[in-house]
């Protein structure tokens, strides 16, 4: 496997019917977990949507997806750097949203994927008006 396709490989206990609930197999008998860059991209995009002000936008031109959130994941060994585009409705505290998204992705996406995310660059764009707050 190369760094472009494999994000992280780690020891993980294999499940067997004869194993005790509190003890896993010896390290030699463990399998491994491999999270691919594309899967990490989806995890990051989903986690970004957990921030209340972030909204999903849909778009495509000639079959190329252009909606948000949209993550670009750069993997090197067992770590990853993330660039992430998100959209919010106006008025929104853009700096606060960017900080919340960055923090959420660093913590939650790392937890879900098992990949250590070293940096998250967030670009926030305004997409529409939040009618509840604009009046």
Long-range contacts (C-beta under 8 A, 24 or more apart in sequence): 1-34, 3-75, 3-76, 3-77, 4-37, 4-75, 5-36, 5-37, 6-34, 6-36, 6-37, 6-75, 7-34, 7-35, 7-36, 7-37, 7-39, 7-40, 7-73, 7-75, 7-78, 7-80, 7-113, 7-115, 8-33, 8-34, 8-35, 8-78, 8-113, 8-114, 8-115, 9-33, 9-34, 9-78, 10-78, 10-114, 33-114, 35-113, 35-114, 35-115, 37-73, 37-75, 37-80, 39-113, 40-73, 40-75, 40-80, 40-109, 40-113, 40-115, 41-71, 41-72, 41-73, 43-109, 43-112, 43-113, 44-69, 44-71, 44-73, 44-82, 44-84, 44-105, 44-109, 45-69, 45-70, 45-71, 45-84, 47-104, 47-105, 47-108, 47-109, 47-112, 48-84, 48-86, 48-101, 48-104, 48-105, 50-104, 50-108, 51-86, 51-97, 51-100, 51-101, 51-104, 53-88, 53-89, 53-92, 53-93, 53-97, 53-100, 54-86, 54-87, 54-88, 54-97, 54-101, 55-87, 55-88, 55-89, 55-127, 55-128, 56-87, 57-87, 57-127, 68-125, 68-127, 75-115, 78-115, 78-116, 79-115, 79-116, 79-117, 79-118, 80-115, 80-116, 80-117, 80-118, 81-117, 81-118, 81-119, 81-120, 81-121, 82-109, 82-117, 82-119, 82-120, 82-121, 83-120, 83-121, 83-123, 84-120, 84-121, 84-122, 84-123, 85-122, 85-123, 85-125, 86-122, 86-123, 86-124, 86-125, 87-124, 87-125, 87-126, 87-127, 88-124, 88-125, 88-126, 88-127, 89-126, 89-127, 89-128, 89-129, 89-130, 89-133, 90-126, 90-128, 90-129, 90-130, 90-134, 91-130, 91-133, 91-134, 92-124, 92-126, 92-130, 94-124, 94-126, 97-124, 98-122, 98-124
